[in-house]
Amino acid sequence: MQSQKSMITGSMSSRKLTIAVDFDGTMVEENYPDIGKPVEDAFDVLIRLHNDGHRLLLWTYRHGKRLQEAVDFCKSRGVEFYAVNKNFPEEEYDGSVPRKLLADVYIDDRNIGGMKSWEEIYLLITEKSLPKKVKKSKFFPW
């Protein structure tokens, strides 16, 4: 039987991924409509993923002024996205309604089993060993 790590990372082997990343509760602490404090390691890991050649998409419920505030916040911390609430920069979409993007990986605080630490996320995506202690959920013990 395949290990959990190989099931997650098996198809990521050395290829460059499109990664959709949520903002509120994922990159920053939940405080919508304001911007919360940065989540530990979030911006460092996103910069590393970008530097590794992965394509980052901002995938958020925010729109209009609140969306621009989030984009500016990320940029001030060194993270720029390939596209924002779009699959690619040239995509024609009016942005009035949030929607799901096409990506290889989605990073969101509302994942089943909860949000992993940003360091664990980086290790999973880059196929390095997971930390020895991984907290298991009483609901999802695998």
N, C-alpha and C positions, 0 to 999 in steps of 0.2 A: 504494500500500500504506500502511496506517495506521502511524503511528509507535508505538513501544512506549509512550510517555507517553499518547498519545490512546487506545490500547487499554485502558490501566489506568484512566485518569481519565474517559473519555468519558461514562460513565453517572453520574458523581458531580457533574455540573454543578449547583452551588449548592444541591443538596438536602442535607438533614440525614441523616447516616448513622448506622447502628448499627454500632459498632466493637467487636469482641471482642478482648481483649488478654490474652495469656498473661503469667504473672508470672515464674517462674524462667527465667533465661537471656534474658529479653526486657526486663522492667522492671528487674530486678536480675541481677547476675552469678550464674551457676549455682553453688549451694551447698546444694541441697536435702539434708536437710530443714531446715537452717538458712536464714536469709535472707542473701543475698549483698549486696554493695555496689550502690548504685543505678547503673544504666547511664547514661552521659553523656546528658543532655538528655531522658531518658525522662519524668520527672515534669513538666518544664516543657512538653513537647509535649502530654502528656495534659491538662494544665490548659488549654492553648491550644485543644485540640480540644473540650473540654467548654465552654469559653467561647464557641467558635464555634457552639455549639448541637448538637453531635453527641452521641449517646447511647453511653456507654461501658459495656461489660459486662466484668467480670473473668472470664476463661476459663482455668481452671487445674486441674491434677491434684490440687492440695491439697484437703484436706477436714478437717472437724473442727477441732481446736485449731490445726493448721498453717495452715488456711485463714483462721481468725480472725486469726492473727498477720500474715498477708499483708495482709488488709483493714485492720488497724490500722496497719501500716507505711505503706500507701498514704495512708490518711487523715492520718497525721502529716506527710505531705509534700504535703498539699493536694489529693489525688485521691480523690474518692468516686465510686462506680459506681452506675449506674442499677439494676443487678442483679448478683449474684455467683453464677456457675455456674448461672444461670437466664436465660431469655429476658426475663422481666419480674418485678418484685418479688413479685407475688401468685401467681406460678406455684407449684403444689403439686408439689414434687419432693423426695424424701427426702434427696438429696445423697450417698447412700452410694456411688455409682458415678459417676465423671466421664463427661461426655458432650459432644457437639458442640452448640454453640448456633447459632441462626439469626441471621446478621449480614450486613451488606453488605461488610465488610472484616474480615479476621482478621490480627492482628499477632502473629507468633510467630517465635521464633528458629530454628525448624525448617523454615522456608520453603525451597522448592527455590531454589537459588542463594544461599542465606544471608540473614542479617538485614541490612537496609539501616540506615543511621544514622537516628536519630530525626528529625533535621532533614529528611532525604530523605523519610521517611514523611510528615511534615507537609506538605511541598511537594507530594507526589503526591496526597494527600487534598484539599488546598485548591486544586489545579490551578495552582499557581505553577510557574515554570520550575525545572527540575532544575538542580543545580550543574553547571558545565561539565565537570568530571571525575567520571565515574561509573566505578568499578572494575568491569571486566568479568571474568566467570569464564571460565577456560579451557574449562569444560564447557558453559557456556551463554553464548556470545559475543554474543547478540543484545541 
